[in-house]
Amino acid sequence: MTNKNEKWLPALETGVEFEAEVVADRLKDAGIPAVVMNQREKSIGIAFSDQKLIQVLVQPERLDEAKEILNQQPITDEELEQAALNASLEKEEEEDE
């Protein structure tokens, strides 16, 4: 059983939010609870594109399983392109509101 105070660990670190979302969805589909932690939003307004400020976090006891899933089922370019397109469309919809 998971201790509520136990820190979750990164299964992935990236600088691309939609990549993190795709990975988190893949892990959730496999039954592994996952959350996206965007440190970029907590920065002082200076974000560099090469910094990996976005993490996909999982429970410590599920980390090895999560990494195995990601190694066995890597995210494809097509999935990333679709996620980028969806993120762009969502941003446009928000701007129109």
Residue, then its C-alpha position, 0 to 999 in steps of 0.5 A: m500500500t502506498n504511503k500518502n506522504e511518499k513522493w512520486l518519482p519521474a518516469l519521464e522528464t521532458g520540455v514538451e507538455f504534450e509529450a508528457e500528456v501522451v506518456a501519462d495517458r499511455l501509463k494510465d491506460a496500462g493501469i498505472p496512476a500518473v500525473v504531469m507536473n509542469q515546473r515551467e509554470k512555477s519558474i520565475g518566468i524564464a524557461f529555456s526550451d532545452q530544460k526538462l521542466i515537465q515530469v510524468l510522475v508515478q508511485p515509487e513502487r510502479l516506476d520500474e513497470a512504467k519505464e518498462i511500458l515506455n521502453q516496450q511501447p515508445i511514443t511514435d512521431e505520429e502520436l506526438e504530431q497528433a498531440a501537438l495538433n490537438a494542443s494547438l487547436e485547444k490553444e486557439e479555442e481558448e484564445d477565441e473565448 
